[in-house]
């Protein structure tokens, strides 16, 4: 059975920067009951506390941050790149260990966002892009979905379950 890496905040774990969470999602609960869910919060795994100041990447360029070309900065201007990279490496390590090919990650997060993020100005402006962990997983061959794409992911997984 194929396992899925899932953002912990989508499983109701209060690990978001503001101490919040999302869910529960009925489908995720079902996958958890089947033992298919591997939970991870890359930012917490990278050593950041909860709550923590919000962070953004200029242009939502997660792959460039992963490559060390641009920093991940908090709203206070602190460089938290090392923690974000640590979390991304942990995600890739887990994916390899568990033979994971699919991930369900929180949309628009500077770690987890797969298609879109905030532009780095902390003004709420969205741009096409991805987070650091989403970029690392994509480069490792893992297909990344967000919570708005659960049905699409379910369709792909259901064909592989059982
Ligand atoms: Fe953690 Fe990702 Fe959720 Fe942010 S979006 S709280 S990094 S799991």
Backbone and ligand atoms as CSV (ligand in chain L), in Angstrom:
chain,resi,resn,atom,element,x,y,z
A,1,UNK,N,N,0.848,-1.195,0.000
A,1,UNK,CA,C,0.000,0.000,0.000
A,1,UNK,C,C,0.884,1.246,0.000
A,2,UNK,N,N,0.511,2.208,-0.805
A,2,UNK,CA,C,1.315,3.414,-0.958
A,2,UNK,C,C,1.011,4.443,0.136
A,3,UNK,N,N,2.031,4.885,0.851
A,3,UNK,CA,C,1.815,5.879,1.901
A,3,UNK,C,C,1.883,7.297,1.339
A,4,UNK,N,N,1.301,8.243,2.105
A,4,UNK,CA,C,1.269,9.646,1.694
A,4,UNK,C,C,1.870,10.505,2.808
A,5,UNK,N,N,2.758,11.388,2.439
A,5,UNK,CA,C,3.291,12.352,3.402
A,5,UNK,C,C,2.274,13.481,3.537
A,6,UNK,N,N,1.878,13.815,4.770
A,6,UNK,CA,C,0.812,14.811,4.967
A,6,UNK,C,C,1.271,15.899,5.942
A,7,UNK,N,N,0.993,17.145,5.591
A,7,UNK,CA,C,1.259,18.264,6.503
A,7,UNK,C,C,0.517,18.046,7.820
A,8,UNK,N,N,1.237,18.142,8.916
A,8,UNK,CA,C,0.597,17.895,10.219
A,8,UNK,C,C,-0.557,18.851,10.493
A,9,UNK,N,N,-0.456,20.090,10.029
A,9,UNK,CA,C,-1.535,21.049,10.319
A,9,UNK,C,C,-2.831,20.646,9.625
A,10,UNK,N,N,-2.751,19.817,8.580
A,10,UNK,CA,C,-3.967,19.337,7.912
A,10,UNK,C,C,-4.577,18.152,8.661
A,11,UNK,N,N,-3.845,17.648,9.646
A,11,UNK,CA,C,-4.344,16.533,10.458
A,11,UNK,C,C,-4.861,17.038,11.800
A,12,UNK,N,N,-5.005,18.367,11.913
A,12,UNK,CA,C,-5.535,18.952,13.143
A,12,UNK,C,C,-4.472,19.221,14.193
A,13,UNK,N,N,-3.191,18.964,13.883
A,13,UNK,CA,C,-2.133,19.248,14.857
A,13,UNK,C,C,-1.889,20.768,14.883
A,14,UNK,N,N,-1.892,21.379,16.053
A,14,UNK,CA,C,-1.767,22.846,16.131
A,14,UNK,C,C,-0.322,23.321,15.970
A,15,UNK,N,N,0.234,23.148,14.774
A,15,UNK,CA,C,1.650,23.446,14.539
A,15,UNK,C,C,1.863,24.634,13.598
A,16,UNK,N,N,0.766,25.256,13.141
A,16,UNK,CA,C,0.919,26.414,12.263
A,16,UNK,C,C,1.663,27.535,12.977
A,17,UNK,N,N,2.226,28.465,12.209
A,17,UNK,CA,C,2.992,29.565,12.821
A,17,UNK,C,C,2.178,30.294,13.887
A,18,UNK,N,N,0.844,30.363,13.689
A,18,UNK,CA,C,-0.009,31.071,14.648
A,18,UNK,C,C,-0.631,30.124,15.676
A,19,UNK,N,N,-0.157,28.883,15.698
A,19,UNK,CA,C,-0.670,27.894,16.653
A,19,UNK,C,C,-1.959,27.235,16.204
A,20,UNK,N,N,-2.388,27.519,14.988
A,20,UNK,CA,C,-3.641,26.957,14.474
A,20,UNK,C,C,-3.431,25.649,13.729
A,21,UNK,N,N,-4.543,25.117,13.226
A,21,UNK,CA,C,-4.526,23.868,12.454
A,21,UNK,C,C,-5.724,23.888,11.512
A,22,UNK,N,N,-5.837,22.875,10.698
A,22,UNK,CA,C,-6.979,22.750,9.808
A,22,UNK,C,C,-7.517,21.332,9.868
A,23,UNK,N,N,-8.691,21.120,9.317
A,23,UNK,CA,C,-9.274,19.786,9.339
A,23,UNK,C,C,-10.265,19.655,10.476
A,24,UNK,N,N,-10.730,18.448,10.787
A,24,UNK,CA,C,-10.288,17.205,10.137
A,24,UNK,C,C,-10.912,17.031,8.740
A,25,UNK,N,N,-10.208,16.295,7.912
A,25,UNK,CA,C,-10.700,15.933,6.588
A,25,UNK,C,C,-11.067,14.450,6.647
A,26,UNK,N,N,-12.289,14.139,6.254
A,26,UNK,CA,C,-12.783,12.755,6.366
A,26,UNK,C,C,-11.865,11.776,5.629
A,27,UNK,N,N,-11.431,12.169,4.438
A,27,UNK,CA,C,-10.579,11.265,3.650
A,27,UNK,C,C,-9.254,10.992,4.359
A,28,UNK,N,N,-8.703,12.052,4.951
A,28,UNK,CA,C,-7.431,11.874,5.658
A,28,UNK,C,C,-7.593,10.961,6.853
A,29,UNK,N,N,-8.734,11.088,7.528
A,29,UNK,CA,C,-8.984,10.210,8.676
A,29,UNK,C,C,-9.049,8.751,8.206
A,30,UNK,N,N,-9.649,8.551,7.051
A,30,UNK,CA,C,-9.748,7.187,6.509
A,30,UNK,C,C,-8.357,6.644,6.166
A,31,UNK,N,N,-7.557,7.482,5.510
A,31,UNK,CA,C,-6.208,7.038,5.154
A,31,UNK,C,C,-5.382,6.768,6.403
A,32,UNK,N,N,-5.602,7.587,7.434
A,32,UNK,CA,C,-4.874,7.353,8.690
A,32,UNK,C,C,-5.250,6.006,9.284
A,33,UNK,N,N,-6.537,5.700,9.253
A,33,UNK,CA,C,-7.011,4.426,9.800
A,33,UNK,C,C,-6.411,3.253,9.024
A,34,UNK,N,N,-6.109,3.484,7.749
A,34,UNK,CA,C,-5.504,2.432,6.930
A,34,UNK,C,C,-3.979,2.391,7.081
A,35,UNK,N,N,-3.461,3.314,7.883
A,35,UNK,CA,C,-2.007,3.336,8.096
A,35,UNK,C,C,-1.238,3.937,6.939
A,36,UNK,N,N,-1.926,4.768,6.137
A,36,UNK,CA,C,-1.281,5.299,4.940
A,36,UNK,C,C,-0.664,6.678,5.127
A,37,UNK,N,N,-0.905,7.299,6.293
A,37,UNK,CA,C,-0.481,8.687,6.479
A,37,UNK,C,C,0.843,8.769,7.240
A,38,UNK,N,N,1.798,9.485,6.668
A,38,UNK,CA,C,3.050,9.803,7.352
A,38,UNK,C,C,3.024,11.310,7.619
A,39,UNK,N,N,2.798,11.712,8.886
A,39,UNK,CA,C,2.657,13.140,9.185
A,39,UNK,C,C,4.000,13.849,9.347
A,40,UNK,N,N,4.051,15.086,8.897
A,40,UNK,CA,C,5.274,15.879,9.088
A,40,UNK,C,C,4.936,17.367,9.062
A,41,UNK,N,N,5.497,18.108,9.997
A,41,UNK,CA,C,5.526,19.572,9.874
A,41,UNK,C,C,6.990,19.934,9.654
A,42,UNK,N,N,7.347,20.304,8.438
A,42,UNK,CA,C,8.757,20.579,8.155
A,42,UNK,C,C,9.343,21.681,9.030
A,43,UNK,N,N,8.549,22.704,9.341
A,43,UNK,CA,C,9.109,23.821,10.114
A,43,UNK,C,C,9.398,23.389,11.552
A,44,UNK,N,N,8.517,22.610,12.143
A,44,UNK,CA,C,8.766,22.095,13.487
A,44,UNK,C,C,9.921,21.087,13.440
A,45,UNK,N,N,9.920,20.222,12.424
A,45,UNK,CA,C,11.015,19.247,12.281
A,45,UNK,C,C,12.355,19.954,12.098
A,46,UNK,N,N,12.314,21.135,11.505
A,46,UNK,CA,C,13.538,21.904,11.296
A,46,UNK,C,C,13.985,22.659,12.543
A,47,UNK,N,N,13.173,22.576,13.612
A,47,UNK,CA,C,13.599,23.148,14.884
A,47,UNK,C,C,12.900,24.434,15.285
A,48,UNK,N,N,11.898,24.875,14.510
A,48,UNK,CA,C,11.215,26.134,14.847
A,48,UNK,C,C,10.131,25.889,15.901
A,49,UNK,N,N,9.900,26.881,16.762
A,49,UNK,CA,C,8.865,26.747,17.803
A,49,UNK,C,C,7.487,27.077,17.252
A,50,UNK,N,N,6.457,26.757,18.027
A,50,UNK,CA,C,5.080,27.148,17.715
A,50,UNK,C,C,4.513,27.843,18.957
A,51,UNK,N,N,3.937,29.017,18.840
A,51,UNK,CA,C,3.865,29.813,17.602
A,51,UNK,C,C,5.221,30.416,17.231
A,52,UNK,N,N,5.293,30.937,16.009
A,52,UNK,CA,C,6.529,31.533,15.500
A,52,UNK,C,C,6.139,32.670,14.552
A,53,UNK,N,N,7.040,33.592,14.301
A,53,UNK,CA,C,6.698,34.685,13.393
A,53,UNK,C,C,6.465,34.144,11.977
A,54,UNK,N,N,5.541,34.714,11.226
A,54,UNK,CA,C,5.337,34.262,9.849
A,54,UNK,C,C,6.595,34.486,9.018
A,55,UNK,N,N,6.815,33.614,8.045
A,55,UNK,CA,C,7.980,33.732,7.164
A,55,UNK,C,C,7.509,33.678,5.714
A,56,UNK,N,N,8.273,34.322,4.847
A,56,UNK,CA,C,7.968,34.291,3.409
A,56,UNK,C,C,9.266,34.221,2.615
A,57,UNK,N,N,9.116,33.856,1.340
A,57,UNK,CA,C,10.260,33.767,0.419
A,57,UNK,C,C,9.972,34.712,-0.743
A,58,UNK,N,N,10.915,35.518,-1.097
A,58,UNK,CA,C,10.697,36.464,-2.196
A,58,UNK,C,C,10.234,35.707,-3.454
A,59,UNK,N,N,9.084,36.130,-3.972
A,59,UNK,CA,C,8.544,35.529,-5.189
A,59,UNK,C,C,8.096,34.090,-5.001
A,60,UNK,N,N,7.963,33.652,-3.744
A,60,UNK,CA,C,7.596,32.252,-3.448
A,60,UNK,C,C,8.519,31.285,-4.191
A,61,UNK,N,N,9.818,31.657,-4.252
A,61,UNK,CA,C,10.799,30.862,-5.014
A,61,UNK,C,C,11.439,29.818,-4.097
A,62,UNK,N,N,10.644,28.814,-3.760
A,62,UNK,CA,C,11.096,27.792,-2.823
A,62,UNK,C,C,12.315,27.022,-3.314
A,63,UNK,N,N,12.371,26.768,-4.608
A,63,UNK,CA,C,13.514,26.005,-5.148
A,63,UNK,C,C,14.796,26.824,-5.013
A,64,UNK,N,N,14.694,28.136,-5.209
A,64,UNK,CA,C,15.882,28.987,-5.063
A,64,UNK,C,C,16.318,29.053,-3.604
A,65,UNK,N,N,15.335,29.084,-2.682
A,65,UNK,CA,C,15.690,29.071,-1.261
A,65,UNK,C,C,16.355,27.743,-0.908
A,66,UNK,N,N,15.824,26.652,-1.457
A,66,UNK,CA,C,16.399,25.322,-1.222
A,66,UNK,C,C,17.848,25.268,-1.712
A,67,UNK,N,N,18.112,25.952,-2.817
A,67,UNK,CA,C,19.469,25.957,-3.379
A,67,UNK,C,C,20.371,26.971,-2.689
A,68,UNK,N,N,19.830,27.704,-1.713
A,68,UNK,CA,C,20.642,28.677,-0.984
A,68,UNK,C,C,20.845,29.984,-1.725
A,69,UNK,N,N,20.045,30.211,-2.780
A,69,UNK,CA,C,20.224,31.422,-3.580
A,69,UNK,C,C,19.538,32.634,-2.954
A,70,UNK,N,N,18.439,32.396,-2.254
A,70,UNK,CA,C,17.734,33.476,-1.562
A,70,UNK,C,C,17.325,32.961,-0.175
A,71,UNK,N,N,17.135,33.870,0.789
A,71,UNK,CA,C,16.797,33.417,2.147
A,71,UNK,C,C,15.302,33.270,2.370
A,72,UNK,N,N,14.949,32.539,3.420
A,72,UNK,CA,C,13.590,32.559,3.964
A,72,UNK,C,C,13.660,33.511,5.151
A,73,UNK,N,N,12.834,34.548,5.118
A,73,UNK,CA,C,12.892,35.581,6.151
A,73,UNK,C,C,11.586,35.672,6.918
A,74,UNK,N,N,11.681,35.916,8.218
A,74,UNK,CA,C,10.466,36.165,8.996
A,74,UNK,C,C,10.050,37.619,8.779
A,75,UNK,N,N,8.850,37.918,9.272
A,75,UNK,CA,C,8.343,39.289,9.149
A,75,UNK,C,C,9.230,40.262,9.922
A,76,UNK,N,N,10.013,39.713,10.868
A,76,UNK,CA,C,10.949,40.549,11.639
A,76,UNK,C,C,12.327,40.630,10.968
A,77,UNK,N,N,12.478,39.971,9.823
A,77,UNK,CA,C,13.739,40.040,9.089
A,77,UNK,C,C,14.758,38.999,9.499
A,78,UNK,N,N,14.346,38.055,10.350
A,78,UNK,CA,C,15.289,37.011,10.766
A,78,UNK,C,C,15.412,35.961,9.665
A,79,UNK,N,N,16.633,35.540,9.400
A,79,UNK,CA,C,16.883,34.518,8.380
A,79,UNK,C,C,16.657,33.128,8.990
A,80,UNK,N,N,15.602,32.463,8.557
A,80,UNK,CA,C,15.279,31.131,9.093
A,80,UNK,C,C,15.512,30.039,8.039
A,81,UNK,N,N,16.367,30.351,7.078
A,81,UNK,CA,C,16.623,29.411,5.972
A,81,UNK,C,C,17.083,28.045,6.485
A,82,UNK,N,N,17.978,28.034,7.465
A,82,UNK,CA,C,18.553,26.763,7.919
A,82,UNK,C,C,17.458,25.831,8.443
A,83,UNK,N,N,16.516,26.367,9.207
A,83,UNK,CA,C,15.426,25.537,9.733
A,83,UNK,C,C,14.529,25.040,8.593
A,84,UNK,N,N,14.257,25.891,7.632
A,84,UNK,CA,C,13.409,25.485,6.507
A,84,UNK,C,C,14.095,24.402,5.679
A,85,UNK,N,N,15.396,24.551,5.475
A,85,UNK,CA,C,16.137,23.533,4.718
A,85,UNK,C,C,16.197,22.215,5.486
A,86,UNK,N,N,16.375,22.315,6.800
A,86,UNK,CA,C,16.399,21.107,7.632
A,86,UNK,C,C,15.089,20.347,7.529
A,87,UNK,N,N,13.978,21.073,7.559
A,87,UNK,CA,C,12.669,20.438,7.435
A,87,UNK,C,C,12.463,19.797,6.074
A,88,UNK,N,N,12.950,20.470,5.038
A,88,UNK,CA,C,12.814,19.935,3.680
A,88,UNK,C,C,13.630,18.646,3.526
A,89,UNK,N,N,14.822,18.641,4.095
A,89,UNK,CA,C,15.667,17.438,4.013
A,89,UNK,C,C,15.017,16.280,4.764
A,90,UNK,N,N,14.388,16.590,5.902
A,90,UNK,CA,C,13.689,15.551,6.681
A,90,UNK,C,C,12.544,14.961,5.861
A,91,UNK,N,N,11.832,15.819,5.125
A,91,UNK,CA,C,10.716,15.348,4.295
A,91,UNK,C,C,11.223,14.382,3.219
A,92,UNK,N,N,12.314,14.744,2.589
A,92,UNK,CA,C,12.865,13.888,1.522
A,92,UNK,C,C,13.362,12.562,2.115
A,93,UNK,N,N,13.988,12.655,3.279
A,93,UNK,CA,C,14.483,11.458,3.967
A,93,UNK,C,C,13.311,10.508,4.294
A,94,UNK,N,N,12.236,11.086,4.844
A,94,UNK,CA,C,11.046,10.285,5.173
A,94,UNK,C,C,10.443,9.654,3.925
A,95,UNK,N,N,10.375,10.440,2.853
A,95,UNK,CA,C,9.808,9.929,1.600
A,95,UNK,C,C,10.623,8.731,1.106
A,96,UNK,N,N,11.941,8.818,1.216
A,96,UNK,CA,C,12.803,7.704,0.769
A,96,UNK,C,C,12.590,6.486,1.672
A,97,UNK,N,N,12.596,6.745,2.991
A,97,UNK,CA,C,12.443,5.640,3.954
A,97,UNK,C,C,11.140,4.888,3.741
A,98,UNK,N,N,10.063,5.633,3.486
A,98,UNK,CA,C,8.721,5.045,3.421
A,98,UNK,C,C,8.285,4.769,1.976
A,99,UNK,N,N,9.186,4.966,1.033
A,99,UNK,CA,C,8.875,4.749,-0.382
A,99,UNK,C,C,7.632,5.546,-0.815
A,100,UNK,N,N,7.644,6.810,-0.441
A,100,UNK,CA,C,6.493,7.683,-0.688
A,100,UNK,C,C,6.606,8.370,-2.044
A,101,UNK,N,N,5.503,8.353,-2.789
A,101,UNK,CA,C,5.478,9.019,-4.100
A,101,UNK,C,C,4.500,10.179,-4.150
A,102,UNK,N,N,3.671,10.322,-3.094
A,102,UNK,CA,C,2.652,11.376,-3.061
A,102,UNK,C,C,2.689,12.100,-1.728
A,103,UNK,N,N,2.440,13.424,-1.800
A,103,UNK,CA,C,2.364,14.214,-0.573
A,103,UNK,C,C,1.138,15.113,-0.651
A,104,UNK,N,N,0.516,15.327,0.499
A,104,UNK,CA,C,-0.608,16.255,0.599
A,104,UNK,C,C,-0.175,17.350,1.563
A,105,UNK,N,N,0.146,18.516,1.011
A,105,UNK,CA,C,0.729,19.585,1.823
A,105,UNK,C,C,-0.141,20.831,1.798
A,106,UNK,N,N,-0.041,21.597,2.862
A,106,UNK,CA,C,-0.863,22.800,3.042
A,106,UNK,C,C,-0.548,23.852,1.964
A,107,UNK,N,N,-1.606,24.328,1.330
A,107,UNK,CA,C,-1.449,25.328,0.266
A,107,UNK,C,C,-0.841,26.637,0.782
A,108,UNK,N,N,-0.002,27.240,-0.055
A,108,UNK,CA,C,0.534,28.601,0.120
A,108,UNK,C,C,1.517,28.783,1.268
A,109,UNK,N,N,1.886,27.709,1.965
A,109,UNK,CA,C,2.880,27.826,3.034
A,109,UNK,C,C,4.280,27.996,2.425
A,110,UNK,N,N,5.160,28.764,3.085
A,110,UNK,CA,C,6.530,28.906,2.568
A,110,UNK,C,C,7.325,27.595,2.639
A,111,UNK,N,N,6.814,26.622,3.384
A,111,UNK,CA,C,7.402,25.277,3.360
A,111,UNK,C,C,6.600,24.367,2.434
A,112,UNK,N,N,5.296,24.341,2.638
A,112,UNK,CA,C,4.464,23.289,2.062
A,112,UNK,C,C,3.724,23.639,0.768
A,113,UNK,N,N,3.581,24.904,0.451
A,113,UNK,CA,C,2.791,25.307,-0.727
A,113,UNK,C,C,3.301,24.673,-2.012
A,114,UNK,N,N,2.381,24.154,-2.831
A,114,UNK,CA,C,2.834,23.442,-4.037
A,114,UNK,C,C,2.640,24.216,-5.337
A,115,UNK,N,N,1.786,25.250,-5.326
A,115,UNK,CA,C,1.517,25.948,-6.587
A,115,UNK,C,C,1.571,27.456,-6.454
A,116,UNK,N,N,1.477,27.903,-5.211
A,116,UNK,CA,C,1.283,29.316,-4.961
A,116,UNK,C,C,1.882,29.664,-3.598
A,117,UNK,N,N,2.271,30.918,-3.437
A,117,UNK,CA,C,2.752,31.349,-2.129
A,117,UNK,C,C,2.606,32.855,-2.017
A,118,UNK,N,N,3.116,33.421,-0.934
A,118,UNK,CA,C,3.084,34.871,-0.767
A,118,UNK,C,C,4.410,35.450,-1.269
A,119,UNK,N,N,4.352,36.694,-1.714
A,119,UNK,CA,C,5.456,37.222,-2.527
A,119,UNK,C,C,6.674,37.720,-1.746
A,120,UNK,N,N,6.616,37.647,-0.420
A,120,UNK,CA,C,7.773,38.071,0.371
A,120,UNK,C,C,7.606,39.450,0.963
A,121,UNK,N,N,6.505,40.119,0.656
A,121,UNK,CA,C,6.302,41.490,1.154
A,121,UNK,C,C,5.406,41.516,2.397
A,122,UNK,N,N,4.914,40.362,2.822
A,122,UNK,CA,C,4.013,40.242,3.978
A,122,UNK,C,C,2.787,41.147,3.827
A,123,UNK,N,N,2.347,41.286,2.589
A,123,UNK,CA,C,1.184,42.131,2.316
A,123,UNK,C,C,-0.017,41.289,1.902
A,124,UNK,N,N,0.152,39.964,1.912
A,124,UNK,CA,C,-0.950,39.086,1.516
A,124,UNK,C,C,-1.022,38.855,0.018
A,125,UNK,N,N,-0.054,39.404,-0.744
A,125,UNK,CA,C,-0.077,39.219,-2.201
A,125,UNK,C,C,0.399,37.821,-2.562
A,126,UNK,N,N,-0.427,37.127,-3.361
A,126,UNK,CA,C,-0.093,35.758,-3.767
A,126,UNK,C,C,0.571,35.738,-5.142
A,127,UNK,N,N,1.502,34.834,-5.302
A,127,UNK,CA,C,2.144,34.641,-6.604
A,127,UNK,C,C,2.278,33.135,-6.855
A,128,UNK,N,N,2.433,32.776,-8.119
A,128,UNK,CA,C,2.699,31.378,-8.445
A,128,UNK,C,C,4.067,31.018,-7.887
A,129,UNK,N,N,4.187,29.839,-7.311
A,129,UNK,CA,C,5.461,29.424,-6.746
A,129,UNK,C,C,5.251,28.241,-5.827
A,130,UNK,N,N,6.226,27.984,-4.970
A,130,UNK,CA,C,6.121,26.828,-4.068
A,130,UNK,C,C,6.974,27.070,-2.837
A,131,UNK,N,N,6.755,26.236,-1.835
A,131,UNK,CA,C,7.542,26.297,-0.618
A,131,UNK,C,C,8.805,25.451,-0.727
A,132,UNK,N,N,9.653,25.559,0.285
A,132,UNK,CA,C,10.954,24.885,0.250
A,132,UNK,C,C,10.793,23.360,0.280
A,133,UNK,N,N,9.940,22.864,1.165
A,133,UNK,CA,C,9.737,21.412,1.250
A,133,UNK,C,C,9.033,20.885,0.008
A,134,UNK,N,N,8.049,21.624,-0.484
A,134,UNK,CA,C,7.356,21.197,-1.702
A,134,UNK,C,C,8.348,21.097,-2.859
A,135,UNK,N,N,9.267,22.052,-2.945
A,135,UNK,CA,C,10.275,22.030,-4.017
A,135,UNK,C,C,11.201,20.823,-3.854
A,136,UNK,N,N,11.619,20.564,-2.608
A,136,UNK,CA,C,12.543,19.443,-2.364
A,136,UNK,C,C,11.882,18.111,-2.707
A,137,UNK,N,N,10.613,17.969,-2.327
A,137,UNK,CA,C,9.908,16.715,-2.620
A,137,UNK,C,C,9.718,16.558,-4.126
A,138,UNK,N,N,9.312,17.642,-4.784
A,138,UNK,CA,C,9.130,17.584,-6.250
A,138,UNK,C,C,10.436,17.147,-6.909
A,139,UNK,N,N,11.543,17.723,-6.472
A,139,UNK,CA,C,12.839,17.370,-7.075
A,139,UNK,C,C,13.214,15.921,-6.780
A,140,UNK,N,N,12.650,15.373,-5.689
A,140,UNK,CA,C,12.925,13.972,-5.334
A,140,UNK,C,C,11.930,13.012,-5.993
A,141,UNK,N,N,11.056,13.556,-6.838
A,141,UNK,CA,C,10.135,12.694,-7.580
A,141,UNK,C,C,8.811,12.428,-6.879
A,142,UNK,N,N,8.522,13.208,-5.819
A,142,UNK,CA,C,7.248,13.045,-5.105
A,142,UNK,C,C,6.231,14.027,-5.692
A,143,UNK,N,N,5.035,13.548,-6.024
A,143,UNK,CA,C,3.982,14.445,-6.527
A,143,UNK,C,C,3.300,15.118,-5.351
A,144,UNK,N,N,3.272,16.446,-5.380
A,144,UNK,CA,C,2.731,17.205,-4.245
A,144,UNK,C,C,1.360,17.785,-4.592
A,145,UNK,N,N,0.400,17.509,-3.722
A,145,UNK,CA,C,-0.965,18.038,-3.841
A,145,UNK,C,C,-1.225,18.936,-2.641
A,146,UNK,N,N,-2.240,19.812,-2.760
A,146,UNK,CA,C,-2.640,20.607,-1.597
A,146,UNK,C,C,-4.053,20.206,-1.176
A,147,UNK,N,N,-4.538,20.801,-0.069
A,147,UNK,CA,C,-5.814,20.360,0.504
A,147,UNK,C,C,-7.005,20.616,-0.426
A,148,UNK,N,N,-6.820,21.498,-1.400
A,148,UNK,CA,C,-7.884,21.716,-2.379
A,148,UNK,C,C,-7.870,20.664,-3.478
A,149,UNK,N,N,-6.865,19.802,-3.435
A,149,UNK,CA,C,-6.702,18.786,-4.490
A,149,UNK,C,C,-6.830,17.374,-3.920
A,150,UNK,N,N,-7.496,17.266,-2.747
A,150,UNK,CA,C,-7.605,15.952,-2.092
A,150,UNK,C,C,-8.319,14.950,-3.007
A,151,UNK,N,N,-9.381,15.410,-3.668
A,151,UNK,CA,C,-10.159,14.483,-4.503
A,151,UNK,C,C,-9.284,13.919,-5.629
A,152,UNK,N,N,-8.468,14.799,-6.208
A,152,UNK,CA,C,-7.574,14.380,-7.291
A,152,UNK,C,C,-6.559,13.346,-6.782
A,153,UNK,N,N,-5.990,13.625,-5.614
A,153,UNK,CA,C,-5.029,12.696,-5.024
A,153,UNK,C,C,-5.719,11.375,-4.674
A,154,UNK,N,N,-6.938,11.474,-4.133
A,154,UNK,CA,C,-7.670,10.266,-3.757
A,154,UNK,C,C,-7.880,9.366,-4.965
A,155,UNK,N,N,-8.202,9.978,-6.081
A,155,UNK,CA,C,-8.427,9.210,-7.304
A,155,UNK,C,C,-7.160,8.437,-7.688
A,156,UNK,N,N,-6.017,9.099,-7.560
A,156,UNK,CA,C,-4.758,8.434,-7.921
A,156,UNK,C,C,-4.443,7.331,-6.926
A,157,UNK,N,N,-4.689,7.605,-5.619
A,157,UNK,CA,C,-4.356,6.622,-4.581
A,157,UNK,C,C,-5.286,5.435,-4.586
A,158,UNK,N,N,-6.590,5.695,-4.753
A,158,UNK,CA,C,-7.573,4.614,-4.661
A,158,UNK,C,C,-7.223,3.523,-5.664
A,159,UNK,N,N,-6.695,3.916,-6.793
A,159,UNK,CA,C,-6.300,2.922,-7.797
A,159,UNK,C,C,-5.142,2.084,-7.330
A,160,UNK,N,N,-4.474,2.572,-6.255
A,160,UNK,CA,C,-3.266,1.868,-5.786
A,160,UNK,C,C,-3.478,1.178,-4.462
A,161,UNK,N,N,-4.636,1.491,-3.786
A,161,UNK,CA,C,-4.895,0.849,-2.494
A,161,UNK,C,C,-5.485,-0.540,-2.724
A,162,UNK,N,N,-5.060,-1.476,-1.920
A,162,UNK,CA,C,-5.623,-2.807,-1.992
A,162,UNK,C,C,-5.283,-3.463,-3.291
L,1,LIG,FE1,FE,3.960,22.868,9.280
L,1,LIG,FE2,FE,3.626,22.874,6.622
L,1,LIG,FE3,FE,1.545,23.129,8.213
L,1,LIG,FE4,FE,3.297,25.108,8.028
L,1,LIG,S1,S,1.972,24.354,6.403
L,1,LIG,S2,S,2.373,24.299,9.903
L,1,LIG,S3,S,5.200,23.943,7.789
L,1,LIG,S4,S,2.878,21.350,8.087
